[in-house]
């Protein structure tokens, strides 16, 4: 299998896992828990599981140079802690649909930032694929319906901030894998991300939480499938793909989320939503057909 094809499959697999976030969140918030507490547990569980896996399979995955601690601290702060928090506050000040579409500006930020910091080529095909997938996200989420919009300054700033944070995840991940395995990158990103979230949601507050068993099961599923597995596959895919391409392909998670809502909750898909899904698929196929530079990185087996 070609490395590029492997990269696309890994990113699509990661996006599929990330597309389950809405399903798990819906089940969790039926019990009305505190969202900040939930995202803190989400990051903590993902970190402890990745740490345990590294201890059992390859302790070398946990070894990094002292000078790189600052890099991973910035990674965890900007791409995990702030991204999770800003999206939460965007929902608070605007609608879920509006916050979500602002979050999905992140492929644009990935394309721009990868040009500035990674030297990736900015082609017409990449720009067109970006526009197709972004328009597709708008249609799938249903932002074309004025009733779901609630535009305001705070909500817009927080939503765009979450988009920048999500975009930076790919940039940091790509740089991190110049030296380390994808599992090392994910473990330290969530380790530092959890640490900064704990500064806001103190440990004694978490210890006093008394959720019913179903909430804990859904939070655990959110941490395993939508977080650890999703980000691990996506990050591994970055080894074989340009960050800009990976960000565009990752919009597949919007399609997955809509299909799961249809299957599990009986939600109906309108014609414009179906059209949006087709636009996302078209953008993904277009970026796949575009020639790309060969990507390199440390072998994850090391």
Residue frames as qw, qx, qy, qz and C-alpha x, y, z in Angstrom:
[[0.000, 0.888, 0.461, 0.000, 0.00, 0.00, 0.00],
 [0.366, 0.559, -0.043, 0.742, 1.32, 3.46, -0.89],
 [0.299, -0.206, -0.515, 0.777, 2.18, 5.68, 2.05],
 [0.208, -0.052, -0.067, -0.974, -0.18, 8.40, 0.81],
 [0.600, -0.268, -0.583, -0.479, -3.09, 5.95, 0.54],
 [0.553, -0.279, -0.687, 0.382, -2.30, 4.72, 4.05],
 [0.114, -0.074, -0.285, 0.949, -2.37, 8.32, 5.23],
 [0.418, -0.169, -0.286, -0.845, -5.81, 8.97, 3.71],
 [0.659, -0.295, -0.670, -0.170, -7.21, 5.79, 5.27],
 [0.447, -0.218, -0.595, 0.631, -5.81, 6.69, 8.69],
 [0.077, 0.016, 0.119, -0.990, -7.21, 10.23, 8.56],
 [0.550, -0.214, -0.454, -0.667, -10.60, 8.95, 7.38],
 [0.627, -0.282, -0.713, 0.138, -10.56, 6.40, 10.21],
 [0.268, -0.163, -0.456, 0.833, -9.70, 9.10, 12.72],
 [0.267, -0.074, -0.122, -0.953, -12.42, 11.38, 11.33],
 [0.598, -0.283, -0.653, -0.369, -14.93, 8.53, 11.61],
 [0.514, -0.327, -0.653, 0.451, -14.11, 8.15, 15.31],
 [0.094, -0.118, -0.211, 0.966, -14.24, 11.91, 15.86],
 [0.351, -0.218, -0.444, -0.795, -17.65, 11.93, 14.18],
 [0.527, -0.415, -0.742, 0.000, -19.06, 10.01, 17.15],
 [0.179, 0.027, -0.438, 0.880, -18.52, 12.96, 19.52],
 [0.402, -0.180, -0.084, -0.894, -22.03, 14.32, 19.01],
 [0.726, -0.232, -0.585, -0.277, -23.62, 10.95, 19.71],
 [0.582, -0.187, -0.622, 0.489, -21.78, 10.43, 22.99],
 [0.047, 0.075, -0.247, 0.965, -22.26, 14.07, 24.00],
 [0.525, -0.281, -0.307, -0.742, -26.01, 13.80, 23.43],
 [0.746, -0.301, -0.594, -0.013, -26.20, 10.75, 25.69],
 [0.464, -0.078, -0.491, 0.734, -24.04, 12.41, 28.37],
 [0.052, -0.092, 0.128, -0.986, -25.90, 15.72, 28.45],
 [0.533, -0.439, -0.582, -0.430, -29.23, 14.00, 28.94],
 [0.644, -0.485, -0.499, 0.317, -28.10, 13.92, 32.58],
 [0.000, -0.950, -0.053, -0.309, -27.11, 17.63, 32.48],
 [0.754, -0.385, -0.079, 0.526, -23.54, 17.37, 33.81],
 [0.085, -0.890, 0.142, 0.426, -21.16, 20.34, 33.81],
 [0.782, 0.617, -0.044, 0.074, -19.56, 20.55, 30.31],
 [0.129, 0.812, -0.528, 0.211, -16.19, 21.75, 31.63],
 [0.608, -0.400, 0.654, -0.206, -16.04, 18.79, 33.99],
 [0.905, 0.295, 0.296, -0.081, -16.90, 16.43, 31.14],
 [0.622, 0.733, -0.235, 0.144, -14.16, 17.72, 28.81],
 [0.168, -0.725, 0.626, -0.232, -11.64, 17.54, 31.67],
 [0.766, -0.157, 0.605, -0.150, -12.50, 13.90, 32.33],
 [0.827, 0.554, 0.077, -0.046, -12.41, 13.30, 28.57],
 [0.377, 0.788, -0.450, 0.184, -8.83, 14.54, 28.32],
 [0.394, -0.578, 0.659, -0.276, -7.70, 12.87, 31.56],
 [0.875, 0.026, 0.460, -0.149, -9.04, 9.44, 30.65],
 [0.764, 0.637, -0.082, 0.058, -7.54, 9.65, 27.16],
 [0.133, 0.789, -0.553, 0.232, -4.16, 10.60, 28.64],
 [0.554, -0.433, 0.665, -0.252, -4.09, 7.88, 31.30],
 [0.915, 0.235, 0.313, -0.098, -5.08, 5.22, 28.77],
 [0.640, 0.718, -0.233, 0.145, -2.42, 6.31, 26.29],
 [0.131, -0.728, 0.614, -0.275, 0.16, 6.44, 29.12],
 [0.763, -0.213, 0.570, -0.215, -0.79, 2.90, 30.23],
 [0.883, 0.458, 0.105, -0.015, -0.60, 1.59, 26.66],
 [0.379, 0.796, -0.427, 0.201, 2.86, 3.10, 26.25],
 [0.411, -0.580, 0.650, -0.268, 4.07, 1.53, 29.53],
 [0.846, 0.003, 0.508, -0.164, 2.81, -1.89, 28.44],
 [0.828, 0.525, 0.181, 0.078, 3.86, -1.85, 24.79],
 [0.667, 0.390, -0.046, 0.633, 6.85, 0.44, 24.44],
 [0.417, -0.771, -0.237, 0.418, 8.10, 2.66, 27.30],
 [0.449, -0.085, 0.265, 0.849, 10.40, 4.42, 24.82],
 [0.063, 0.668, 0.527, 0.521, 7.31, 6.22, 23.52],
 [0.378, -0.877, -0.291, 0.058, 7.34, 8.24, 26.75],
 [0.607, -0.400, 0.091, 0.681, 10.91, 9.46, 26.40],
 [0.366, 0.860, 0.185, 0.302, 11.35, 12.99, 25.07],
 [0.527, 0.205, -0.216, 0.796, 14.17, 15.52, 25.31],
 [0.235, -0.559, -0.466, 0.644, 13.97, 18.17, 28.02],
 [0.038, -0.245, 0.195, 0.949, 14.05, 20.97, 25.49],
 [0.225, -0.225, -0.711, -0.628, 10.86, 19.62, 23.89],
 [0.131, -0.467, -0.779, 0.397, 8.74, 19.87, 27.05],
 [0.106, 0.460, 0.121, -0.873, 7.92, 23.49, 26.24],
 [0.255, 0.101, -0.652, -0.707, 6.86, 22.47, 22.73],
 [0.306, -0.308, -0.891, -0.131, 4.45, 19.82, 24.05],
 [0.073, -0.468, -0.568, 0.673, 3.18, 22.17, 26.77],
 [0.220, 0.346, -0.161, -0.898, 2.24, 24.70, 24.08],
 [0.296, -0.039, -0.830, -0.471, 0.72, 21.86, 22.03],
 [0.225, -0.402, -0.865, 0.199, -1.48, 20.70, 24.90],
 [0.002, -0.470, -0.358, 0.807, -2.48, 24.22, 25.91],
 [0.253, 0.365, -0.253, -0.860, -3.41, 25.55, 22.47],
 [0.417, 0.114, -0.730, -0.530, -4.65, 22.44, 20.67],
 [0.388, -0.297, -0.871, 0.061, -6.37, 20.57, 23.51],
 [0.175, -0.444, -0.592, 0.649, -7.21, 22.75, 26.51],
 [0.135, 0.384, 0.014, -0.913, -8.11, 26.00, 24.76],
 [0.282, -0.005, -0.710, -0.645, -9.73, 24.26, 21.79],
 [0.283, -0.393, -0.873, 0.060, -12.04, 22.24, 24.08],
 [0.133, -0.509, -0.489, 0.695, -12.82, 25.26, 26.26],
 [0.115, 0.283, -0.204, -0.930, -13.36, 27.79, 23.48],
 [0.295, -0.178, -0.780, -0.523, -15.79, 25.46, 21.71],
 [0.261, -0.487, -0.780, 0.294, -17.69, 25.05, 24.98],
 [0.051, -0.524, -0.257, 0.811, -17.94, 28.82, 25.41],
 [0.139, 0.082, -0.524, -0.836, -18.90, 29.29, 21.77],
 [0.289, -0.388, -0.843, -0.232, -21.89, 27.02, 22.36],
 [0.217, -0.520, -0.587, 0.581, -22.72, 29.03, 25.49],
 [0.027, 0.523, 0.044, -0.851, -22.91, 32.33, 23.61],
 [0.430, 0.305, -0.449, -0.722, -24.31, 31.11, 20.30],
 [0.915, 0.054, 0.072, -0.393, -26.09, 28.05, 18.87],
 [0.753, -0.244, 0.582, 0.185, -24.54, 24.60, 18.54],
 [0.721, 0.558, 0.344, 0.227, -24.86, 24.84, 14.75],
 [0.216, 0.955, -0.126, 0.162, -23.15, 28.22, 14.60],
 [0.467, -0.720, 0.513, 0.032, -20.39, 27.13, 16.98],
 [0.830, 0.012, 0.528, 0.179, -19.84, 23.97, 14.96],
 [0.638, 0.700, 0.188, 0.258, -19.50, 25.75, 11.63],
 [0.031, -0.942, 0.311, -0.118, -17.04, 28.21, 13.20],
 [0.689, -0.453, 0.556, 0.098, -15.06, 25.23, 14.49],
 [0.799, 0.258, 0.487, 0.242, -14.99, 23.81, 10.98],
 [0.320, 0.930, -0.180, -0.005, -13.06, 26.78, 9.72],
 [0.610, -0.616, 0.464, 0.182, -10.09, 24.82, 11.06],
 [0.809, 0.223, 0.395, 0.373, -9.14, 23.20, 7.70],
 [0.341, 0.885, 0.054, 0.311, -8.66, 26.73, 6.34],
 [0.345, -0.872, 0.341, -0.065, -6.40, 27.56, 9.28],
 [0.830, -0.218, 0.454, 0.240, -4.48, 24.31, 8.72],
 [0.693, 0.558, 0.268, 0.370, -3.93, 25.16, 5.03],
 [0.108, 0.946, -0.098, 0.290, -2.77, 28.71, 5.84],
 [0.523, -0.753, 0.397, -0.046, -0.59, 27.76, 8.81],
 [0.880, -0.044, 0.399, 0.255, 0.95, 24.78, 7.01],
 [0.568, 0.726, 0.089, 0.378, 1.99, 27.15, 4.25],
 [0.090, -0.920, 0.232, -0.302, 3.59, 29.53, 6.75],
 [0.516, -0.654, 0.528, -0.167, 5.21, 27.06, 9.16],
 [0.805, -0.079, 0.581, 0.087, 5.62, 23.83, 7.18],
 [0.009, -0.486, 0.562, 0.669, 6.27, 25.21, 3.71],
 [0.474, 0.320, 0.818, 0.060, 3.43, 23.22, 2.14],
 [0.080, 0.079, 0.512, 0.852, 2.36, 24.28, -1.31],
 [0.342, 0.484, 0.483, -0.644, -0.89, 26.25, -1.65],
 [0.131, 0.055, 0.763, 0.631, -2.47, 25.10, -4.92],
 [0.454, -0.030, -0.198, -0.868, -5.69, 26.02, -6.69],
 [0.626, -0.147, -0.728, -0.238, -6.88, 22.43, -6.28],
 [0.364, -0.192, -0.721, 0.557, -6.31, 22.57, -2.53],
 [0.151, 0.103, 0.209, -0.961, -8.19, 25.87, -2.26],
 [0.561, -0.056, -0.437, -0.701, -11.11, 24.55, -4.32],
 [0.579, -0.182, -0.793, 0.056, -11.28, 21.33, -2.23],
 [0.182, -0.148, -0.568, 0.789, -11.24, 23.48, 0.90],
 [0.342, 0.046, -0.025, -0.938, -14.14, 25.60, -0.36],
 [0.612, -0.102, -0.641, -0.452, -16.16, 22.53, -1.37],
 [0.505, -0.217, -0.783, 0.292, -15.76, 20.82, 2.01],
 [0.039, -0.131, -0.420, 0.897, -16.47, 24.02, 3.95],
 [0.479, -0.008, -0.223, -0.849, -19.65, 24.68, 1.96],
 [0.618, -0.127, -0.751, -0.195, -20.59, 21.04, 2.45],
 [0.308, -0.168, -0.720, 0.599, -20.15, 21.40, 6.23],
 [0.221, 0.065, 0.154, -0.961, -22.42, 24.46, 6.22],
 [0.610, -0.039, -0.432, -0.663, -25.15, 22.56, 4.40],
 [0.582, -0.118, -0.802, 0.072, -24.86, 19.36, 6.45],
 [0.198, -0.153, -0.626, 0.739, -24.96, 21.21, 9.77],
 [0.016, -0.716, -0.686, -0.131, -27.99, 23.20, 8.60],
 [0.248, -0.424, -0.153, 0.858, -26.68, 26.73, 9.01],
 [0.001, 0.214, 0.519, 0.828, -28.68, 27.72, 5.92],
 [0.338, -0.670, -0.642, -0.155, -31.71, 27.70, 8.23],
 [0.031, 0.617, -0.173, 0.767, -31.89, 31.20, 9.85],
 [0.702, -0.608, -0.108, -0.355, -33.55, 29.76, 12.95],
 [0.903, -0.237, -0.172, 0.313, -30.33, 28.02, 14.05],
 [0.493, 0.415, -0.138, 0.752, -28.18, 31.13, 13.80],
 [0.414, -0.880, -0.219, 0.086, -27.46, 33.40, 16.74],
 [0.621, 0.435, -0.117, 0.642, -24.62, 35.64, 15.68],
 [0.352, -0.936, -0.008, -0.029, -22.82, 37.68, 18.32],
 [0.246, 0.821, -0.483, 0.179, -19.30, 38.91, 18.91],
 [0.460, -0.524, 0.680, -0.227, -18.36, 36.64, 21.82],
 [0.880, 0.119, 0.440, -0.132, -19.74, 33.48, 20.23],
 [0.716, 0.689, -0.098, 0.056, -17.98, 34.24, 16.95],
 [0.066, 0.788, -0.577, 0.207, -14.62, 34.97, 18.61],
 [0.606, -0.355, 0.679, -0.212, -14.78, 31.82, 20.76],
 [0.890, 0.318, 0.309, -0.107, -15.85, 29.68, 17.80],
 [0.587, 0.755, -0.266, 0.123, -13.07, 30.97, 15.56],
 [0.205, -0.705, 0.640, -0.228, -10.62, 30.52, 18.44],
 [0.805, -0.104, 0.565, -0.148, -11.66, 26.87, 18.67],
 [0.815, 0.575, 0.068, 0.007, -11.10, 26.59, 14.92],
 [0.245, 0.817, -0.490, 0.180, -7.59, 28.01, 15.26],
 [0.501, -0.495, 0.672, -0.230, -6.86, 25.59, 18.12],
 [0.888, 0.178, 0.412, -0.095, -8.09, 22.63, 16.08],
 [0.654, 0.738, -0.145, 0.076, -5.99, 23.82, 13.15],
 [0.043, -0.783, 0.591, -0.191, -2.88, 24.12, 15.30],
 [0.839, -0.239, 0.472, -0.128, -3.28, 20.48, 16.31],
 [0.886, 0.424, 0.128, 0.140, -2.18, 19.42, 12.82],
 [0.335, 0.838, -0.320, 0.290, 0.72, 21.87, 12.71],
 [0.412, -0.650, 0.582, -0.263, 2.08, 20.85, 16.11],
 [0.914, -0.037, 0.392, -0.098, 1.48, 17.18, 15.31],
 [0.779, 0.601, -0.058, 0.167, 3.38, 17.40, 12.04],
 [0.140, 0.799, -0.476, 0.340, 6.34, 19.13, 13.72],
 [0.642, -0.499, 0.511, -0.279, 6.30, 16.73, 16.67],
 [0.954, 0.107, 0.280, -0.012, 6.58, 13.70, 14.41],
 [0.496, 0.765, -0.384, 0.145, 9.81, 14.98, 12.94],
 [0.020, 0.555, -0.742, 0.376, 11.38, 13.58, 16.14],
 [0.360, -0.108, 0.803, -0.463, 8.85, 11.30, 17.80],
 [0.008, -0.254, -0.935, -0.247, 6.26, 8.61, 17.11],
 [0.328, -0.444, -0.362, -0.751, 2.63, 9.58, 16.67],
 [0.654, -0.527, -0.543, 0.008, 1.77, 7.85, 19.95],
 [0.486, -0.223, -0.300, 0.790, 4.33, 9.98, 21.79],
 [0.012, -0.217, -0.177, -0.960, 2.83, 13.11, 20.25],
 [0.512, -0.499, -0.484, -0.505, -0.72, 12.16, 21.23],
 [0.663, -0.426, -0.535, 0.305, 0.22, 11.12, 24.77],
 [0.379, -0.202, -0.225, 0.874, 2.02, 14.34, 25.59],
 [0.144, -0.326, -0.306, -0.883, -0.58, 16.52, 23.88],
 [0.602, -0.544, -0.459, -0.362, -3.30, 15.06, 26.10],
 [0.645, -0.305, -0.465, 0.524, -1.02, 14.96, 29.12],
 [0.209, -0.067, -0.123, 0.968, -0.38, 18.69, 29.03],
 [0.314, -0.370, -0.420, -0.767, -3.92, 19.39, 27.85],
 [0.631, -0.513, -0.582, -0.024, -5.27, 17.57, 30.91],
 [0.500, -0.233, -0.367, 0.749, -2.90, 19.47, 33.18],
 [0.007, 0.095, 0.056, 0.994, -4.12, 22.88, 32.01],
 [0.495, -0.434, -0.505, -0.558, -7.75, 21.81, 32.22],
 [0.635, -0.416, -0.586, 0.283, -7.14, 20.69, 35.81],
 [0.265, -0.037, -0.234, 0.935, -5.97, 24.21, 36.63],
 [0.331, -0.211, -0.195, -0.899, -9.47, 25.39, 35.76],
 [0.814, -0.317, -0.242, -0.422, -11.48, 22.47, 37.07],
 [0.149, -0.612, 0.697, -0.342, -9.63, 21.62, 40.30],
 [0.376, 0.105, -0.921, 0.002, -9.02, 18.03, 41.36],
 [0.115, 0.141, 0.776, -0.604, -11.18, 18.33, 44.49],
 [0.558, 0.297, 0.036, -0.774, -14.12, 19.39, 42.29],
 [0.588, 0.253, -0.682, -0.353, -13.61, 16.35, 40.06],
 [0.202, 0.068, -0.928, 0.306, -13.35, 14.09, 43.11],
 [0.297, 0.197, 0.579, -0.733, -16.72, 15.34, 44.39],
 [0.499, 0.159, -0.447, -0.725, -18.54, 14.47, 41.17],
 [0.427, 0.040, 0.848, -0.312, -21.31, 11.92, 41.66],
 [0.502, 0.265, -0.436, -0.698, -22.53, 10.98, 38.19],
 [0.885, 0.019, 0.348, -0.309, -24.73, 7.90, 37.66],
 [0.654, -0.189, 0.663, 0.311, -23.09, 4.88, 36.03],
 [0.631, 0.613, 0.436, 0.190, -24.49, 5.53, 32.51],
 [0.134, 0.983, -0.118, -0.039, -22.79, 8.96, 32.42],
 [0.429, -0.645, 0.595, 0.213, -19.43, 7.44, 33.36],
 [0.709, 0.151, 0.647, 0.236, -19.83, 4.80, 30.63],
 [0.486, 0.818, 0.270, 0.145, -20.59, 7.43, 27.99],
 [0.096, -0.942, 0.306, 0.096, -17.71, 9.65, 29.15],
 [0.604, -0.377, 0.656, 0.251, -15.38, 6.65, 28.96],
 [0.668, 0.449, 0.544, 0.237, -16.62, 5.88, 25.43],
 [0.241, 0.970, 0.037, 0.018, -16.12, 9.54, 24.49],
 [0.305, -0.804, 0.482, 0.167, -12.54, 9.43, 25.78],
 [0.649, -0.151, 0.702, 0.250, -11.70, 6.11, 24.07],
 [0.572, 0.467, 0.606, 0.294, -13.38, 6.31, 20.67],
 [0.248, 0.924, 0.245, 0.159, -13.91, 10.01, 20.00],
 [0.189, -0.942, 0.275, 0.038, -10.68, 11.18, 21.59],
 [0.516, -0.526, 0.638, 0.224, -7.83, 8.69, 21.99],
 [0.658, 0.205, 0.672, 0.272, -8.60, 6.50, 18.98],
 [0.417, 0.860, 0.289, 0.052, -9.76, 9.38, 16.78],
 [0.025, -0.950, 0.292, 0.107, -6.76, 11.63, 17.47],
 [0.591, -0.409, 0.647, 0.254, -4.30, 8.70, 17.35],
 [0.665, 0.390, 0.578, 0.265, -5.41, 7.62, 13.89],
 [0.297, 0.944, 0.128, 0.060, -5.53, 11.20, 12.62],
 [0.259, -0.861, 0.404, 0.169, -2.08, 12.00, 14.02],
 [0.655, -0.163, 0.668, 0.313, -0.58, 8.84, 12.53],
 [0.584, 0.650, 0.450, 0.183, -2.11, 9.84, 9.20],
 [0.044, 0.982, -0.115, -0.146, -0.25, 13.16, 9.38],
 [0.559, -0.471, 0.568, 0.378, 2.97, 11.19, 8.97],
 [0.508, 0.164, 0.720, 0.444, 2.02, 10.33, 5.40],
 [0.227, 0.772, 0.501, 0.317, 0.00, 13.39, 4.34],
 [0.162, 0.345, -0.079, 0.921, 0.49, 17.12, 4.18],
 [0.004, -0.303, -0.656, 0.691, -1.23, 18.77, 7.13],
 [0.350, 0.251, -0.084, -0.899, -3.44, 20.84, 4.79],
 [0.504, 0.024, -0.731, -0.458, -4.68, 17.75, 2.99],
 [0.286, -0.192, -0.888, 0.304, -5.34, 15.92, 6.25],
 [0.130, 0.271, 0.423, -0.855, -7.39, 18.84, 7.57],
 [0.483, 0.178, -0.326, -0.793, -9.57, 18.88, 4.47],
 [0.500, -0.025, -0.842, -0.198, -10.11, 15.11, 4.53],
 [0.133, -0.132, -0.802, 0.567, -11.03, 15.25, 8.24],
 [0.421, 0.053, 0.057, -0.904, -14.26, 17.11, 7.38],
 [0.491, -0.070, -0.817, -0.294, -15.54, 13.59, 6.73],
 [0.132, -0.170, -0.813, 0.541, -16.46, 13.52, 10.43],
 [0.373, 0.175, 0.145, -0.900, -19.40, 15.86, 9.70],
 [0.626, 0.091, -0.568, -0.527, -20.84, 13.28, 7.32],
 [0.417, -0.035, -0.882, 0.216, -20.31, 10.51, 9.87],
 [0.078, 0.133, 0.580, -0.800, -22.04, 12.51, 12.60],
 [0.526, 0.159, -0.093, -0.830, -25.08, 13.13, 10.39],
 [0.625, 0.070, -0.717, -0.302, -25.38, 9.50, 9.31],
 [0.286, -0.065, -0.851, 0.436, -25.10, 8.29, 12.91],
 [0.271, 0.147, 0.375, -0.874, -27.79, 10.75, 13.99],
 [0.621, 0.132, -0.390, -0.667, -30.00, 9.36, 11.21],
 [0.592, 0.035, -0.803, -0.050, -29.40, 5.73, 12.21],
 [0.324, -0.112, -0.773, 0.533, -29.45, 6.05, 16.01],
 [0.080, 0.344, 0.466, -0.811, -31.90, 8.89, 16.62],
 [0.341, 0.585, 0.729, 0.100, -34.08, 8.77, 13.52],
 [0.029, 0.689, -0.012, -0.724, -33.18, 12.30, 12.45],
 [0.682, 0.625, 0.374, 0.064, -34.14, 13.11, 8.90],
 [0.424, -0.284, 0.351, 0.785, -31.65, 14.28, 6.30],
 [0.410, 0.783, 0.215, -0.415, -32.91, 17.09, 4.08],
 [0.767, 0.580, 0.152, 0.229, -31.96, 17.46, 0.44],
 [0.170, 0.910, -0.282, 0.251, -29.52, 20.28, 1.19],
 [0.584, -0.615, 0.525, -0.073, -27.82, 18.17, 3.85],
 [0.888, 0.147, 0.401, 0.168, -27.38, 15.31, 1.39],
 [0.537, 0.799, -0.009, 0.271, -26.01, 17.80, -1.13],
 [0.208, -0.878, 0.399, -0.164, -23.61, 19.04, 1.55],
 [0.797, -0.316, 0.511, 0.062, -22.39, 15.51, 2.17],
 [0.807, 0.458, 0.271, 0.255, -21.76, 15.06, -1.56],
 [0.235, 0.924, -0.184, 0.239, -19.79, 18.32, -1.64],
 [0.504, -0.700, 0.504, -0.053, -17.61, 17.09, 1.22],
 [0.863, 0.023, 0.478, 0.163, -17.00, 13.81, -0.62],
 [0.619, 0.742, 0.102, 0.238, -16.19, 15.75, -3.80],
 [0.050, -0.924, 0.344, -0.162, -13.66, 17.88, -1.95],
 [0.690, -0.465, 0.553, 0.030, -12.02, 14.79, -0.43],
 [0.839, 0.314, 0.387, 0.218, -11.81, 13.05, -3.81],
 [0.400, 0.893, -0.046, 0.200, -10.43, 16.22, -5.41],
 [0.243, -0.841, 0.476, -0.089, -7.64, 16.59, -2.84],
 [0.814, -0.194, 0.540, 0.091, -6.83, 12.88, -3.19],
 [0.766, 0.527, 0.288, 0.229, -6.40, 13.25, -6.95],
 [0.143, 0.961, -0.217, 0.089, -4.07, 16.24, -6.59],
 [0.781, 0.242, -0.394, 0.421, -0.36, 15.36, -6.71],
 [0.500, -0.859, 0.054, -0.098, 1.40, 15.94, -3.39],
 [0.196, 0.699, -0.642, 0.246, 4.89, 16.21, -1.98],
 [0.756, -0.083, -0.637, 0.127, 6.26, 13.08, -0.32],
 [0.463, -0.762, 0.195, -0.409, 6.00, 13.23, 3.48],
 [0.637, 0.209, -0.666, 0.327, 8.55, 11.78, 5.82],
 [0.505, -0.671, 0.230, -0.492, 8.85, 11.18, 9.54],
 [0.141, -0.416, 0.863, -0.250, 10.17, 8.86, 12.19],
 [0.527, -0.092, -0.802, -0.266, 8.99, 5.29, 11.94],
 [0.618, -0.501, 0.092, -0.598, 6.30, 4.72, 14.58],
 [0.936, -0.125, -0.327, 0.037, 7.76, 1.31, 15.34],
 [0.503, 0.331, -0.455, 0.656, 10.77, 3.01, 16.93]]
